[in-house]
Amino acid sequence: FCVEYGYGDLIGDLHNELDKSDFPKRFVNECRHWLTRDTLCGCITHIVLSGTYSNADGHFYPTEMERYKTLGQGRWGGQQVKFEIKLQEKGWTILRKTLPTLDVEGVQEDDSTVVETACWIAPCSVNLPLPPNSGWKAVDPLCSGSPRIRYLLKAEGTM
């Protein structure tokens, strides 16, 4: 059951960290966290970022587990970028990513690279199932404002 539903890594990690008597309690707590995250994320259509006083403000849509992307793009420091909100090692992070250079056929050029830069981070958020509403700290000197996140829920009966 556990390996089938993606809990295989947890079993290996817990088995190495804890003695066997602590395993059941920790396993149930970890599974509860995953189930809560799945339920919460299933209720949200997208999130709205505001308060950055930049092109980062806008609507972000879930694209995969623990990652939200905006459909639009903007300019930042003279470069065309896209923004993402994603869970990283240090916590939830608002990132900007440069866009790759494309050739005339729309294919990424070989020497084109995408640079990902953290703009704001939410300290102590690594265990949160969703990005926090507030408490973001600027980690880039070009960042200002106080980011705020609002969750937009699915209509009743569509979950």
N, C-alpha and C positions, 0 to 999 in steps of 0.2 A: 504493500500500500504506500509506504512512505517514499520509496524510490520512484514509484510510478508517478507520483504527484509532485516531483521536484524536491523532495525533502532529503534526498540521498546525501547531498553535501553537508547538510546539518548533522546527520547521523555521524559522519566521519569526523566533523569538527568537534562535536560534543563528546564523542567517545574518547578523543585524544585529550580534551581539556578536563573532563570531570571523572570522578570515580563512578562506577556503575550505579551506586545508590542515588546519585543526583540526576542521572540521565532522564528518568521519566518526567520529573517535575520540570526540568529545563526544556525538554522536548515539547511538552504540552504548552508551556509559555510561548515558545518560539512559534509553534503552529498557530496559536491563538493570534499572535501578532500578524502572521501572514494572512490569516483568514480575515482579520479586521481590515488590513490594507486592501485586500481584494474586494471586500464589500464596500469600503469607502470609495475606492477608485471606480467601482462599477456604478456609483450613484452620481458621479460628476461628469458632465459633458466636456467642460474645459475650465481653465482658470484665467482670471484677468489680472494682469500686473499693472500697477499704477504707482505714481510717486517717484519715479526715477528721473524725471525731467529730461528724458532722452527718448530715442527711438526704441528703446527696450520696452516701453509701455505698450501693452496690447493684449490680445487674446492668444493663449497658448493651449494647444490641443495635445492629448496624450498620444504618443506614437509607439511607445513600448513601456515596459515596466520601469517606473521611477525616472521618466523623462517626458518633458513637455516641450513642444516646439511651436514657434509662431509661423504662420503662413507667409507673413510679409518679410521684408528686409528693409534695412535702413543704412544710413551712413554713420560712421563712427571714426573720428580721427582721420577723415579723408578716405576711408576704405568702405567698400560695400560689405555689409555683414548681415548675418542672421542671428537671432537670439534663441537661447534654450534655457530651460530650467531643469536641472538634473541632479540626482543624488550622487555625490562623489564621496571619496574617503573621509573628507573633513566635514561633510554635511551637505545640505541642499545648497546649490550654487546657481546663480544667474550668470550665464556665459554669453560671450559673443564669439562667433565663428566667422572668419573671413570666407568669402566665396571663392571657389576655384576658378581659374582662368579657363575658358572654354574656347575651342577652335570653331571655325565657321560651321561645322557639322554638329556642334553642341556637345562634343566629347571633351572631357577634361584633358588639358595639355599635360604632357609628361613631367615638365618642370614646375607645374602648379602645385602649391601646397595649401592646405587649409590649416589655419592657426586658430586654436581655441584658447581664449583668455577669460579667466574668472573676473567678473565685475563686482558682484556682491556674494557674500556667503552668509548663511544663517548658522551661527555657532551653536553647538550642542544639538543639532537637528538630525544627526546621522540615524537615529532610531525612529524618526517620525515617518509615518506612512505617506504623508503628503507634505509639500513645501509649506512652511509656516506662514501665517498671515502677516507677521511683522517681525522685527528684531534683526533685520538684515544689516550687515556691516560691509561698507565699501572696502574692497581689497585692491582696487585699481585707482590710481590718482586721477583718472579722467571721470570717475564716478561721483555723482552727487545725489542728493535727495534721499528719501527714506522709502524704499520699496514696500508696497502693500499688495497682498494677494487676496483675491476674492474668488470663491468657488461657485461655479454655476451648476446647479443640480438638474438632473433629468426630470422631466415632468412625471407626476404620479402615474403609475401604471405602465411605465416604459422601462422599468428596471428589470 
